[in-house]
Each structure stands twice: as C-alpha cells, then as structure tokens.
Amino acid sequence: MSIIDSAQMQEFLQECSAAFTGDTFQRLVLSKYQGNDTELNRITLRPLMIKEQRLLSFLYEYRTNHVTKNVCLKDALQRFNEWLGVDFFNAHLLTDDWEIQFSIASKGKLKLKKYRNKNTAIKKSDAAKNVTHDRAKKRFVAQDRPYLNALGVTDAKGEIIPAMSRKWKQINKFIEVLSRAINQTGLHERGEVHIADFGSGKAYLTFAVHDYFADQLNVKTQVTGVELRQGLVDLCNKTATELSLDGINFEQGDVQHFKAQGINIMIALHACDVATDYALHMGIRTGAEIIMCSPCCHKQIRPQLKSPTLLAPLLQHGIHLGQEAEMLTDGLRALLLEAHGYDTQVFEFVSLEHTSKNKMILAQKRKKPRDNSDILKQINALKTFYGIQEHCLETLLAS
Ligand SMILES: C[S@@+](CC[C@H](N)C(=O)[O-])C[C@H]1O[C@@H](n2cnc3c(N)ncnc32)[C@H](O)[C@@H]1O
C-alpha cells in the first residue's frame, strides 16, 4: 500500500485541514528532505491572510536563500500528498492544542504521534496576531537575490548597503503593490507576461519585477526597459547578461516615439513630465491589465491654470499653485484612466521621509465595461473650472 493511501497519512492530512479551517494552525515543518534539489533544507508553513483570503505561506529554506510561496489549503494538501514519503520524510504540525509528528522511516514504516501542546502561552489570539505581525514585517523581496548585489543595493554578504536603504524600501514597496495587482488581475496564472518599464533608468525596479515573476511566481516574462540614455541601456543589458537572465532587455528610445504591443504591465516610475502621459497612453492603447506610474515634473498644466475667483487667495502663493497643478494633472490622469476602462487608485507610494517623488497611480483593467459618460462630464467640468486648454493624455487618447 502506498503511503498516500495509508490511514496515518489520511489522518495527518485531516489534522492539517482541521487545524487550518478551525484557525488553530500555528506552524508545519516539512523536514528530512531527500529530493533532487541539493540546496533545499526544509519548508516551513504558516497561515496568513492576503486580501481577506486565508492561505498557507510556504517558506522554502534553501542553503543560501529563502523563497516564499502562498497557496490555498487544497493545493497545500495535494503537495503534502505528493511530497511525504518521496521528498520529505518528516512533518511536524503545531496547532494551538496539539503537536503532531508524522514520520516515515527508511523502510517505509509510518509513525504518527500526537501530544498536547504544552506551550499554552501561544494560543489562538496570539497566533492570529502573529499572522498580522508577520505580514507587517514581511519583506516582499529576499535580500539575497543576485540582482540586488549586481546593482549595488547589497554587499557581497547580502547586507543592504546603508546608502541604498531608501532604494531597498522602494523596491519592496513596489513589489508589494504590484503583487497585489497581479493577484487581482490573475496575471500570476498566465503562461507568459509582457512588461514594459518606461524611463527605466538604472533599472532597480525593472530587475525586481523580472525577478519576482521568475523566482516567486514561476511565470515566464518578457520585460523591456525603455530608456533615453544609451549609457544606462548598455549598462543594464550588460548586467542582465552577467546574471545570465532570460526575458529581460533594455532598448534605447524615447517613450514618445516607442511602439509597443501586447503589454500586460506598463510601468513608468518617475518618467519626466508628459513622458508619463505617453506611457499611460501606450498602456491604455495596448490594453495592459496593470498600469503603474509615479509621475514627476508636472510642467504642462501649471502655465494654463487660471485661479478660480474663490481660490485666488490660496493660489496666489507659488507653492500652492504648484501643488494644485500637480493634483490636477494627476487627478485628470486618474479620471482619464477610469474613463478608459480602468479602476484607478492614487496613493502615497513610499513615505515622504524617503523620497519627494512619492505618488503612485495604479490602474487595473476592469473586467466588465461600464458607462463612463459621467466621468467624461467631470473631466470637462474640472477643465472649465480651472481654464485648462490641454491635458497631454487627453489629447493623445483623442488622436
Ligand atoms: C528619475 S529616473 C527613474 C528611473 C526608474 N524608473 C526608477 O524609478 O528608479 C527617470 C528616467 O527616465 C528617463 N526618461 C526621461 N524621459 C524619458 C523619455 N521620454 N523616454 C525614455 N526615457 C525617459 C531618464 O533618462 C531617467 O533615466
């Protein structure tokens, strides 16, 4: 009889399932690994909550790095079925009430032992806190990823170089925001995903998104970084070659003239002034499921702004006028995205303490079309109120 059919195996799976559904699951460790991956030591699982969905987080503990994958209970149980007695020969489940040890000896003898969990100090409420606490502490990017070292974010030992700590925070926040959008749009279930990063610069985020898909989601990607400066393009292509990465390349070009097709994720972080509008336009035209931009240098709207009489005393101060122009430029961008089939959010990306360029516009393509006539009316009313003649994105969308 195979281990899968054995009563002990079924009982163990039943215990795992009951602990998870009963919210008493604290931790499961799969150890005594004897599979083909010479780097893997063990896997530790904990429950976690993502977007109202309870999942099991698998922490793959390799000799030199850790990788996390989150799966639902059904898939987790299927993996235990496939792995126990084949790859892993020991499983230790800790719940609020029990410790359950399931082991498979070399001759295939199975042992299932169940003890009371004596450490009553950590009970359900504490475990629940841990879920949230872990989530709060969780880094979305593993510090030992090779590209971080190649780009000078980490040193040879994998430690963050102090001068790069802001960039490190930004990379993590970027992947955190993007990962949520990827889950919501279902891109993590695609066979292949195409990504364009306009104004990729030194490409910290371009490499990060490529690595996230390849390493954490196991999804094939084709990532293209588009950058004006040839020197940066050459440098980034050289880095990709040195890291032996497939599916990432950099092209010299101006986003205003770049032709792109079939993009699933359009990224434009800190592309200057109307370059953001050209990138947004390309994202919309190509039907990207996710559009993510962090605008900067808002120059187009400010000279057009007429202070409405009521606001004139406020806008007489140059700083307020600049803030108003920025809010209007980005507010209209968000409304134009809404009017073209996207659910759109505008929020603080990384705290102002880390950078002044901290606004994010995140748009996800709506699955069902909806009547947008009211939004178009709102856009026109705002333009009339402020005397705005032209907004670059609106002009591009009308052409
Ligand atoms: C501030 S950097 C941001 C780099 C990167 N996106 C990030 O956030 O780390 C902006 C980059 O956009 C590039 N850029 C500006 N206008 C552009 C355009 N019209 N087409 C392509 N790249 C552009 C600049 O050369 C610069 O490297």
The ligand as an SDF file (V2000), in Angstrom:
LIG
                    3D

 27 29  0  0  0  0  0  0  0  0999 V2000
   14.2310   59.5620  -12.3280 C   0  0  0  0  0  0  0  0  0  0  0  0
   14.7000   58.2970  -13.4040 S   0  0  0  0  0  0  0  0  0  0  0  0
   13.7330   56.9500  -12.8110 C   0  0  0  0  0  0  0  0  0  0  0  0
   14.2940   55.6130  -13.1080 C   0  0  0  0  0  0  0  0  0  0  0  0
   13.4270   54.4390  -12.6530 C   0  0  0  0  0  0  0  0  0  0  0  0
   12.1630   54.3860  -13.3520 N   0  0  0  0  0  0  0  0  0  0  0  0
   13.2010   54.4740  -11.1510 C   0  0  0  0  0  0  0  0  0  0  0  0
   12.1310   54.9150  -10.7200 O   0  0  0  0  0  0  0  0  0  0  0  0
   14.0970   54.0650  -10.4140 O   0  0  0  0  0  0  0  0  0  0  0  0
   13.8600   58.7460  -14.8880 C   0  0  0  0  0  0  0  0  0  0  0  0
   14.4600   58.1020  -16.1060 C   0  0  0  0  0  0  0  0  0  0  0  0
   13.5720   58.3060  -17.2090 O   0  0  0  0  0  0  0  0  0  0  0  0
   14.3450   58.5860  -18.3680 C   0  0  0  0  0  0  0  0  0  0  0  0
   13.4730   59.3170  -19.2770 N   0  0  0  0  0  0  0  0  0  0  0  0
   13.0020   60.5870  -19.1320 C   0  0  0  0  0  0  0  0  0  0  0  0
   12.2330   60.9110  -20.1910 N   0  0  0  0  0  0  0  0  0  0  0  0
   12.1970   59.8370  -20.9890 C   0  0  0  0  0  0  0  0  0  0  0  0
   11.5880   59.5640  -22.2410 C   0  0  0  0  0  0  0  0  0  0  0  0
   10.8500   60.4940  -22.8540 N   0  0  0  0  0  0  0  0  0  0  0  0
   11.7520   58.3390  -22.7970 N   0  0  0  0  0  0  0  0  0  0  0  0
   12.5140   57.3980  -22.1790 C   0  0  0  0  0  0  0  0  0  0  0  0
   13.1300   57.6120  -21.0010 N   0  0  0  0  0  0  0  0  0  0  0  0
   12.9770   58.8080  -20.4150 C   0  0  0  0  0  0  0  0  0  0  0  0
   15.5220   59.3800  -17.8320 C   0  0  0  0  0  0  0  0  0  0  0  0
   16.6380   59.3070  -18.6960 O   0  0  0  0  0  0  0  0  0  0  0  0
   15.7810   58.7140  -16.4860 C   0  0  0  0  0  0  0  0  0  0  0  0
   16.7600   57.6940  -16.5710 O   0  0  0  0  0  0  0  0  0  0  0  0
  1  2  1  0
  2  3  1  0
  2 10  1  0
  3  4  1  0
  4  5  1  0
  5  6  1  0
  5  7  1  0
  7  8  2  0
  7  9  1  0
 10 11  1  0
 11 12  1  0
 11 26  1  0
 12 13  1  0
 13 14  1  0
 13 24  1  0
 14 15  1  0
 14 23  1  0
 15 16  2  0
 16 17  1  0
 17 18  1  0
 17 23  2  0
 18 19  1  0
 18 20  2  0
 20 21  1  0
 21 22  2  0
 22 23  1  0
 24 25  1  0
 24 26  1  0
 26 27  1  0
M  CHG  2   2   1   9  -1
M  END
$$$$
